[in-house]
Amino acid sequence: MKPAWFQDRVHLLTCVVAFCVLMEPAAARHRHPQDPAKSSTNRPWLNSNLSPEERAELVLKELTLDEKIAFIHGNGMPGWGEPRPNAYLGNGGAGFVLGVPRLGIPMIQISDAAYGVRASAQNGRYSTALPSNIASAASWDTQSACDYGSLIGRELRAQGYNMTLGGGVNLTREPRNGRTFEYMGEDPVLAGTLVGNRMKCEQAQHVLGDIKHFAMNDQESGRNEVNSVISKRAMRETDLFAFQLGISIAQPAAVMCSYNAVNGDYACENRYLLTEVLRKDWKFKGFVVSDWGGTHSTLKASAAGLDQEQPLDDFYGAAYKQAMEAGKIPLAELDEHVRRVLRSEFASGIVDFPAQKSVVDVQAGLETSRLLAERSIVLLKNEKGILPLDPGKLRSIAVIGTHADMGMISGGGSAQVDPPGSKEPKWQDKVWFPTSPLQAIRAKGANLRVAFDSGANPESAAELASKSDVALVFVYQWTSEDFDLPNLSLPENQDALIEKVAQANPRTIVVLETGTAVTMPWLDKVSGVVEAWYAGSKGADAVANVLFGEVNPSAKLPITFPISVADLPHPQLQKPSLDGMGLAAIMKTGEAKPTFAIHYDEGLKVGYKWYDAENKEVLFPFGFGLSYTKFEYTGLKIRSGSAVTLNFNVKNIGNREGVEIAEVYASLPGNSGEPPKRLVAWSRVGLKPGEEKQVSLAVPKEYLCVFDETTDSWKSLPGDYSFHVGSSSRNLPLDGKLTLN
Ligand code: BGC
């Protein structure tokens, strides 16, 4: 008896040529990519002058039922159960989808790539680690987002992949969410704009892009069994708006539906999300891929709009075929799933420009990583101008903190990038990237005495600090997929370490390596605070360049730092009860039901909108970040046309060149039921000392709309709008009003 996979494949072996291509080792096929142009006479779908839609339609007509079904499921992931007999066809990533060699349609080789390409270690490859996604959001820079995406796209292709699972854009509703570092912060316009630009440039490298996790997967605790309950209006104006913007900018090949349920239905079988919103309202043309193990049914999921199950075929393999044969799924429904996958393959260029393995450009990657880190480091406190440090005036520096001699922490889970020289990290290993703060600081001055203390013994660290001109304390907070933080405090007694060091030497500067916000009970006692996030392959050099003023920091926080978790919308993290169903049952039964609910009753009030509406003080507001120079705002003028246009001046009134991120917020009419204000525009303005520039920003009218549940559509409210301009969500010196009809 031949195994089932072999029988499935028999349909593919209808001609000798196809047999040869199928049996040829994967490596050989990479060496001899097909030249589509040569074969387009017999294979009209390979004519790149046709639209992706036309090409997909032509291929669809050629496919057998088994070939069609092969498009709608994966074939396993290394480490996910027993490998399938065809596992050798995979590229070592998160999974793969079979191609149709006889038609010149390549396999889809998928890799996670949140801040760099995953799984290098076990595959003997190299990947650049960029600063984490939340860090890149702190740049507020669409060009940086584009550079980020291009680099990942290039490294994916160099490693033989043609699909990325990056593009995380769930809003930071819950800052303890262990995946906050993989996302773009708490504001939908900022997050959606940046993820869209990142993905647009990633896809320009001819990889299938994927935006995730759709939707309301805003915490890790109980992610497979939670029902996120939220009103349509709140969902559409917050989390979904980030997706909507990202999708409109990038036209991504795929959307990954999330593990959780939303208003009662699992996201991967949620008709409202997948069909009403994505397909109908947003006109999304790509395909919906389930999160790994996030499919729960065949009929319901297929009808709701799930196009592809990953990483296996529990529901979209034999069960799908049976359902087809029993007449329970119309052929048109299957065709629509396949058409969407094919269309994305043509639109992204993976058919016309097959991925070819090559050597990753390590130097270029390191350079990009450093530049992006420099644009994402946020200066939070700088008392009496302690920063930038002047190597000419300092004699001694204490570098304190665990691993600060050899590395900086990185974010874990499926986002993890493996550092050079490392073995495959185990799930939930803390991974320190070999970018040494100690060395980077030593490199700043031959005459500097730079000594190190790990901080394991706070007394000895304090002793060193007391004998040094300045103490730099590197502290970390490690986060990962699969769990949430119990609170926002630094772990491992690091608060006490900082207190001790600052007591010994008030000229203490704290460098934070965090994936989300942290509380700072020691804030008043230190002179400086720098948020470096998970800073990537060249993090230490970037931090040193900021500390010593070779780079004037320009980044601003994409999330609020609260004073205490008591100030969060849900002070108590909501978790499943202990007698929950358990992961295996939830993923396998097909009859899974969520076991608990999170009521997102803060609704529209996400992030700063919550603190504004509740009149709460914060530690550091959304949009906040210092520079080594100072900026002045004057002369706001507002006009209304097809968009609302704001003109104002920003002047550098300090004596250093710098970049100011000027922010614009809008307040909707009083009866709108909206939080006090929302971010609607921003600009990064580069200014020499004394220089002044006029900034002109157009606010699209859609950014001023509200979602109306009764008509299920967006509407603009007539009335008085006010606009506020300044350097952070809590420092807005310019104000103007406008009445809109
Ligand atoms: C994560 C996804 C990831 C996938 C494949 C899932 O556990 O939620 O973000 O892309 O695994 O590794």
Boltz pocket constraint, residues with backbone or C-beta under 6 A from the ligand:
constraints:
  - pocket:
      binder: B
      contacts: [[A, 94], [A, 112], [A, 165], [A, 212], [A, 291], [A, 292], [A, 414]]
      max_distance: 6.0
